[in-house]
Amino acid sequence: MSNIRRQSIISSVVIYIGFAVGLLNTYFFTRQGNFTEAEYGLTTIFISIATMMSAFATMAMPSYIFKFYPYYNDHLPPRKNDMITWALIVSTIGFILVMIAGWALKHLVIRKFGTNSPQLVVYYYWIFPLGLGVTIYSVLEAYAWSLGRSVLTNFFKEVQWRMLTTVLIILFITHVVKDFDLFIKLYAFTYPGIAITLFVYLVLTKKIHFTFRVSKVSRRFFRKIMALCTFVYSGVLIFTISQVFDKIIIASMLDDGVAKAGIFALAEIMTSIIQAPQRGIISASISHLSKAWKDKNMALLQKVYQRSSINQLIFACCIFLLIWLNFTDGITTFKLKPVYLDAASVFFLLGLAKIVDMGTGVNAQIIATSTYWKFELVSGVILLIVMLPLTYIFTKKYGITGPAIGYLVSITIYNIIRIIFLWKKFKLFPLTIQSLYTVLMAAACYGLCHFAFKSLHGFTGLFTRSAAFVILYATGTIYLKLSPDILPVMRTIQKKLGLKRN
């Protein structure tokens, strides 16, 4: 657990640095006088569609790597390990098929988006370089995670990519990049940039080797690999569609859809800050979960499941309520366009959904690395069956708030099903009495700070509310001993700062 804890903490710090850069980018995107809502919205739709392209193109290669890397690593020397070779070849072929389908279906895109989101039609083909970058990076990232390089990949994905965007934004604002046309075309090559960086790192450090000879492990597990990829592929497609469907629906259904997608994206970006510890914990724990299943170490699985649940719940409640305390005041204080105040209700609902998702631990990764990985498809189908109609119906009725309502309802049902499955099959359960204490304490801290400082505004209000909430919340977390990882982390910090001797 100490290794998982260390990598999770470092990854979370890296991810939060990336979010800080991302927030700076969001500030530049949404501040009056820089970009229009439609231009900002187009960048977010680009990423959503590129992510969906990647889900189709990778053909479940990341899941194949996560599941079978321990077998390749235990039975093959590095130079005879053919796993990454086949993963990259399959994904490249998959992306070629995606491009062919994209070109063939452009008339459908024009019909669906031409009226409400004409900007998307104009720059449609420029999504493909971005999609290729996301595809290759996803495969290399999965391989690097299995090598124990999760911190580095998180840096490339969360920090370097956003810094490339920052550079483009600054060049645009200073008129070095003279118009948005050139900006969006350069933006399309940001993800290929980080994919190349990760690839070069793996080559230079001799962590990646290519061989076109089929290894004994590939021959032995071929049928199981094919079965895994077939089922997981469907599940990944379903989950990815559920993640990006909201902005696509907004862009196609609502008047001035790209601009509305930009407002929705602001709430989504603020919500993603809540999710940073989840990304760190997942990237750090995935290889340990895979090995635990291989070794039939149920005690470790239960330990990781419960620890991931309470640690993520503590962070999620803290960050969500800290942002919610200051959401409206933050937009006005930093002089963002008033239209972005419409994102408040969206953020609240998406934030609750993230708390539900994170508070239930790494259930998806436990299932995906187990022998019951086929359940990924079953639960994914249920998610899609619930989410797609709800998103469509609620968007039509409530505008940009609709997709957030649909997401909250469906992600809650989705996680309840997973909890029940893991309990019935393996007696694994994520929640404890500390989970209830966390929620109650968080609500109490929020109530105290909201009513005590509601008359304060501007930077004074932002600082006072935030400081009071963090002090109250941290004190309550330590006093109640909500997580067994709190004291080890505090001791480590004290040692690093020289406040405590060994």
C-alpha positions, 0 to 999 in steps of 0.5 A, spaced: 500 500 500 505 504 501 507 504 494 500 505 491 500 511 496 506 514 494 505 514 487 497 516 488 500 522 492 505 524 487 500 523 481 495 527 484 500 533 485 502 532 478 495 532 476 493 538 480 499 542 477 496 540 470 489 543 473 492 549 475 495 550 468 488 548 465 484 553 470 489 559 467 487 556 460 480 556 462 481 563 464 484 566 458 478 562 454 472 565 458 475 572 460 472 578 456 475 580 450 479 574 448 475 568 445 468 567 444 464 562 447 463 558 440 471 558 439 472 556 446 466 551 445 469 548 439 476 546 442 472 542 447 468 539 442 474 537 438 477 533 445 470 530 446 470 527 438 477 525 438 476 521 445 471 518 441 475 516 435 480 514 440 475 509 443 473 506 437 481 506 434 484 503 440 480 496 440 481 495 447 488 495 447 489 499 453 485 493 457 489 488 453 496 491 456 493 492 463 490 485 463 496 481 460 502 485 462 504 481 468 504 474 464 508 477 458 513 480 463 514 474 467 515 469 462 519 473 456 525 477 456 524 485 454 526 484 447 522 478 446 516 482 449 511 483 443 505 486 447 506 493 445 508 492 438 501 488 436 498 494 441 500 499 436 499 496 430 492 494 431 490 501 434 493 504 428 489 500 423 483 502 427 484 509 426 485 508 419 478 505 419 476 511 423 478 516 418 475 512 412 468 512 416 469 519 418 470 521 411 464 517 409 460 520 414 461 527 413 454 528 410 451 526 416 455 531 420 453 536 416 446 535 417 446 534 424 451 540 426 450 544 420 445 549 423 446 549 430 454 548 430 457 550 423 464 551 426 464 544 427 463 543 420 468 548 417 474 544 421 471 537 421 477 534 418 482 537 423 479 533 429 483 527 425 490 529 427 488 530 434 484 523 434 490 520 432 494 523 438 489 521 443 489 514 440 497 513 440 498 516 447 492 512 450 496 505 448 503 508 450 500 510 457 497 504 458 504 500 457 507 506 461 502 505 467 504 497 467 511 499 467 510 503 473 511 510 470 504 513 471 507 519 474 511 521 468 505 519 463 500 524 468 505 529 467 505 529 459 497 528 459 495 533 465 501 538 465 505 538 458 499 538 454 495 544 457 502 548 457 502 547 449 495 549 449 497 555 454 503 557 449 498 557 443 493 561 447 498 566 449 500 567 441 493 568 439 492 573 445 498 577 443 496 576 435 503 572 433 497 567 431 493 572 427 486 568 427 482 563 430 483 559 424 490 558 425 489 557 432 485 551 432 489 548 426 495 548 431 491 546 437 489 539 433 497 537 433 497 538 441 496 531 443 500 528 437 506 532 440 505 529 447 504 522 444 511 523 440 514 525 447 512 519 451 514 515 445 521 518 445 522 517 452 520 510 452 525 509 446 531 513 449 530 509 456 530 502 453 523 501 456 520 499 449 522 494 444 519 492 438 519 485 435 514 482 429 515 475 432 509 472 435 511 470 442 509 464 446 505 468 451 501 471 445 500 464 442 498 461 449 493 467 451 491 468 444 483 466 445 483 469 451 486 476 449 481 476 443 475 474 448 477 480 452 478 485 447 471 483 444 468 484 450 472 490 453 472 494 446 464 494 447 464 496 454 470 502 452 466 504 447 459 505 451 463 508 457 466 513 452 460 515 448 457 516 455 462 521 457 462 525 451 455 524 449 453 530 453 457 536 449 455 532 442 447 533 444 448 540 446 452 542 440 447 538 435 440 540 439 440 547 442 441 554 438 448 556 438 450 549 440 457 550 440 457 556 445 452 552 449 457 547 449 463 552 451 458 554 458 457 546 459 465 545 458 467 550 464 462 547 469 466 540 466 473 543 467 471 545 474 468 538 476 474 535 473 479 538 478 475 534 483 477 528 479 484 529 480 486 524 486 481 518 482 486 519 476 492 518 480 489 512 484 487 509 478 494 509 475 498 507 481 493 501 483 492 498 476 498 494 476 497 492 483 490 490 482 492 486 476 498 482 480 493 481 486 488 477 481 494 473 478 496 471 485 489 471 488 490 476 493 483 478 496 486 481 502 490 486 498 484 487 493 479 489 499 484 493 502 485 497 495 478 498 494 476 501 501 482 505 501 481 508 494 474 509 496 475 513 503 481 517 500 477 519 494 471 521 498 475 525 502 478 529 497 472 529 492 467 532 498 473 537 500 474 540 493 467 540 490 464 544 496 470 549 496 469 550 489 461 551 490 462 555 496 466 560 491 463 559 484 459 565 483 463 570 486 469 567 482 466 568 476 464 575 477 471 577 481 475 574 475 471 578 470 469 572 466 463 573 461 457 573 465 454 568 461 458 563 464 454 564 470 449 559 467 454 553 468 453 553 476 447 548 476 451 544 471 457 544 476 453 542 482 450 536 479 456 534 475 460 535 482 455 530 485 456 525 480 463 525 481 462 524 489 458 518 487 463 515 482 469 517 486 466 515 493 465 508 490 472 506 489 476 503 484 470 498 482 471 499 475 479 497 475 477 491 480 472 488 475 476 490 469 482 486 471 478 480 474 476 474 471 469 477 470 471 483 466 465 481 461 461 484 466 464 491 464 460 490 458 454 488 461 454 494 466 456 499 460 450 497 456 446 499 462 449 505 463 448 507 456 441 505 456 439 509 462 444 515 460 442 516 452 435 517 453 435 521 459 440 526 456 436 527 450 430 528 454 433 532 459 437 536 454 430 538 450 427 540 456 432 543 461 437 546 456 444 545 458 442 543 465 439 537 462 445 532 460 448 534 468 441 531 471 442 525 466 449 524 468 448 524 475 442 519 475 445 514 470 452 514 474 449 513 480 445 507 478 452 504 474 456 504 481 450 501 485 450 495 480 458 495 480 458 495 488 452 489 488 456 485 483 463 485 487 459 484 493 455 478 491 461 475 487 467 476 491 465 479 498 468 486 496 465 492 499 468 499 499 464 503 504 465 504 511 462 508 517 467 513 515 464 514 509 458 517 512 462 521 517 466 524 511 459 526 508 456 529 514 462 533 516 463 536 509 456 538 509 457 541 516 463 545 514 460 547 508 454 550 512 458 554 517 462 557 512 457 559 507 452 562 512 458 565 516 461 569 510 456 570 505 456 577 505 463 577 503 465 578 496 471 579 491 478 576 493 477 577 500 470 573 500 474 568 496 480 567 501 476 568 507 471 562 505 476 558 502 481 558 508 476 557 513 473 551 510 480 548 509 482 549 516 475 546 518 475 540 513 482 538 515 481 538 522 475 534 522 479 529 517 485 528 522 481 528 528 476 523 526 481 519 523 477 518 517 483 514 513 488 510 515 493 513 510 492 520 513 498 519 519 503 516 514 502 521 509 503 526 515 509 523 517 512 523 510 511 530 509 514 532 516 520 528 514 521 531 508 520 538 511 525 536 516 520 537 522 521 530 524 527 525 525 527 518 523 
